[in-house]
């Protein structure tokens, strides 16, 4: 089925419902109302709540990949360009963005059906392989990427994420580990 503007509008509405009301309250009816479409119109694009959640996860992964590619494009200093882009994209901020809030809500919803997180697991395998081929010592690339993931999770879950100068120094150190000359 071809994607239409309504398809993306329904996904936008679903993300808004999850951010506003929480994943447990994301119903097809609530999403249809938020998207200003009939439930039948929603079901045309997403035949089930699981299909909607899968599309939300797929879009989250695609959005991250686009941001990652942009970060790579802005850094022409191999080796380590991929790992530095991953660190910047994953941990470069200092507080959860609207996208991050959607990410945690989607991941929380996916906890109800772990099979829906399969696309994210598959991408992580690819990301780890890319880090290993980035021209750095594989352990350094893995440490930088895993630490960036830890910062992302600390932000998302509110696990005392480092902020301000502390955050800047940590990210700077990860970028050094990823081959950025100071």
N, C-alpha and C positions, 0 to 999 in steps of 0.2 A: 504494500500500500504506500502510495506516495505521501510524503510529508506535506502538510498544508499549513497555512498560518493558524488554523484552528488547532492543529496538533500541538504546535508550540504554545499556543495560548492555554491549552488544557494543562500542559506540563508546567507552565508558569503558575497557573492557578493552583495546581497540586503542591508545588513548592511553597507557595504563599500559605496555603492551608496548613501544611506541616509546620512551617515556621511559627505561624500564629497560634495554632491550636494543639500542636504536637502530633506525632505520628499515629498515636492510638485513635485520634479523632479524625483521621483522614479517611473519609468515606467517599464513595463515588458520588453520592448525592451532594456532599459538601463541595467537592471539586467541581461538579457540574454547575452548581449555583455560583461559585466563585468565578468560573470561566464564562458564565452567562450563556450556557448551552443546555440543551435538554440532556437527561440521562442517556437517552438513545443516541444523541450526538456524541456524547463522551464514549459510549460503548462502541460506536462505529470505529473510533481510533484505538481504543483500549478495551478489549472485550472482558477484562477482569481487573481487579485491584492489583493483582500480581503483575499483569502486563503493564499497568501504569507505573508501578514501582520499578520494574525492570527498565522501562524507558527513562525514568528519572535517574537511575544509576548509570545507564549508558550515556546520558547527556552529561552527567557529572564527570565521568571519565573523559569524554570527548573535550569538555571544557578545560580540564586539567591539561590534556595533551596539547591543546591549542596554546595555552599559556606557557607550557614547557617549550614548545617549538619557538615561540616568540622570544623567550629568554635565551634560548640557544642562539638564535639569529643575532641577538645583540651582543654576543660574546664571541669574538673571532680568534681566541687564543687557546688552541689545543695544546697540550692534552688537558683533559678535565672539563671541557666545555659542557658536556652533558651533565656531569655531576654538579657543577656550579649552577647550572640552570635549574636542576632539580632542587637544590638547596634554596635558591632564591624563590622559586615558585611555591615550594612547600612551606618554608619557614621564614621567608623574607619579611612578612608582616609582623606586627606586634600584638594584634588582637584579632579575634575571630571576625571575619568579614561576613557579609550577608551570604556569600557562597558557602563559606565554612559552616554557617548555621544550618543551611539547607543540607549540606553534606552529612552533618551529624544526625539530623532528623531522618534523612533517607536511610543512613546506615542503621539507625535505631529501628526503623520500620522493617528493614531487611532482616533484622534479627528474628523476626517472626517467621521468615522463610529463608534460611541460610543459602539456598541455591541461587537466590537472586543476586548475591554478591559475587557470583562466579566471574562476571566480566572484570570486576575490580581485582580479584585474585589473579586472573590471567594477565592483566596489565602489570601487576606488581612483578610477576615472573619476568616479563619483558623488560621492565625498568631495571630490575636487578641485573639482568644480562647486559643491558646497555651500560650500566655503571661499570661492570667488570671489563668491558671493552673500551673504556674511555681513555686509555693511555696512562692511567694512574696505577699505582699499586692497588690491586683489587681490594685489599683490606681497607685502605684509606678511602676509596670510593664508597665501599659498603658502610663504613663507619659514618661518613658524612651524610649519606642518604638516610641511614637508619636514625641518626640523631635528628635530622630534619623532620623525619616522620614523628619522632618523639615530641618535638616542639609543636608540630601540628596537632597532635593528640592532646598535649597539655593545654593548648589554646582552646580546642574544641570542648574538652571536658572540664575546663576550669581547674586543672591540677597545678595550681600555683605557677602559671606560665611566666617565664622571665620577661620583663618589660624594660623599656627605655635603654639606658646604657648597658645594662647587663645583657639584654637581648642582642643589642648591636655587637657587643664583643663576642658573644657565642656564635652568632651567624658569621661574623668576620673570621673567627677561628675555623669554622667549618669550611668556609671558602678557601682559606689557606690550605687546609687539608686536601681540598679539591684542586689545588694547583694554582690558586690565584696569587700572583706576585703582589707584595705590598709595597 
